[in-house]
Amino acid sequence: MIGLWAGFVAVVVWGVSRLFPSAPDGGPTAALAERFAAGEIDTDTYRSARDELIRTGRG
């Protein structure tokens, strides 16, 4: 009986975690694009950082 309840709780926790993800999934390039869209960085900074991310394989 305890195993049944543990399984039920595990399924509920998994389902809630899927409904409300803790962080957006997009990586550093998406974060950089969001900062650019919000006006936090200028065009030259955006392009430079994006090119660096792509060059290093992190973007």
C-alpha positions as a Markdown table, in Angstrom:
| # | Residue | x | y | z |
|---|---|---|---|---|
| 1 | Met | 0.0 | 0.0 | 0.0 |
| 2 | Ile | 2.9 | 2.4 | 0.8 |
| 3 | Gly | 4.4 | 1.6 | -2.6 |
| 4 | Leu | 1.1 | 2.6 | -4.3 |
| 5 | Trp | 1.0 | 5.9 | -2.5 |
| 6 | Ala | 4.7 | 6.6 | -3.2 |
| 7 | Gly | 4.1 | 5.9 | -6.9 |
| 8 | Phe | 1.0 | 8.1 | -6.9 |
| 9 | Val | 3.0 | 11.0 | -5.3 |
| 10 | Ala | 5.9 | 10.5 | -7.7 |
| 11 | Val | 3.5 | 10.7 | -10.7 |
| 12 | Val | 1.8 | 13.9 | -9.3 |
| 13 | Val | 5.2 | 15.5 | -8.7 |
| 14 | Trp | 6.4 | 14.6 | -12.2 |
| 15 | Gly | 3.2 | 15.9 | -13.7 |
| 16 | Val | 3.3 | 19.2 | -11.9 |
| 17 | Ser | 7.0 | 19.7 | -12.8 |
| 18 | Arg | 6.0 | 19.3 | -16.5 |
| 19 | Leu | 3.2 | 21.8 | -16.2 |
| 20 | Phe | 5.4 | 24.4 | -14.5 |
| 21 | Pro | 9.0 | 24.2 | -15.7 |
| 22 | Ser | 11.5 | 25.9 | -13.4 |
| 23 | Ala | 13.5 | 27.6 | -16.1 |
| 24 | Pro | 13.1 | 28.4 | -19.7 |
| 25 | Asp | 15.0 | 26.2 | -22.0 |
| 26 | Gly | 16.8 | 28.1 | -24.6 |
| 27 | Gly | 20.4 | 28.3 | -23.6 |
| 28 | Pro | 22.8 | 31.3 | -23.7 |
| 29 | Thr | 21.8 | 32.4 | -27.2 |
| 30 | Ala | 18.2 | 32.7 | -26.2 |
| 31 | Ala | 19.2 | 34.6 | -23.1 |
| 32 | Leu | 21.3 | 37.0 | -25.1 |
| 33 | Ala | 18.4 | 37.5 | -27.6 |
| 34 | Glu | 16.1 | 38.3 | -24.7 |
| 35 | Arg | 18.5 | 40.9 | -23.3 |
| 36 | Phe | 18.8 | 42.5 | -26.8 |
| 37 | Ala | 15.0 | 42.5 | -27.2 |
| 38 | Ala | 14.6 | 44.2 | -23.8 |
| 39 | Gly | 17.1 | 46.9 | -24.8 |
| 40 | Glu | 19.7 | 45.9 | -22.2 |
| 41 | Ile | 22.4 | 45.6 | -24.8 |
| 42 | Asp | 23.1 | 47.4 | -28.1 |
| 43 | Thr | 23.4 | 45.8 | -31.5 |
| 44 | Asp | 27.2 | 45.7 | -31.5 |
| 45 | Thr | 27.3 | 44.0 | -28.1 |
| 46 | Tyr | 24.7 | 41.5 | -29.2 |
| 47 | Arg | 26.5 | 40.6 | -32.4 |
| 48 | Ser | 29.8 | 40.3 | -30.7 |
| 49 | Ala | 28.5 | 38.1 | -28.0 |
| 50 | Arg | 26.5 | 35.9 | -30.4 |
| 51 | Asp | 29.5 | 35.4 | -32.6 |
| 52 | Glu | 31.6 | 34.5 | -29.6 |
| 53 | Leu | 29.0 | 31.9 | -28.5 |
| 54 | Ile | 28.8 | 30.4 | -31.9 |
| 55 | Arg | 32.6 | 30.4 | -32.3 |
| 56 | Thr | 33.1 | 28.6 | -29.0 |
| 57 | Gly | 30.3 | 26.1 | -29.7 |
| 58 | Arg | 28.2 | 27.3 | -26.8 |
| 59 | Gly | 25.5 | 28.9 | -28.8 |
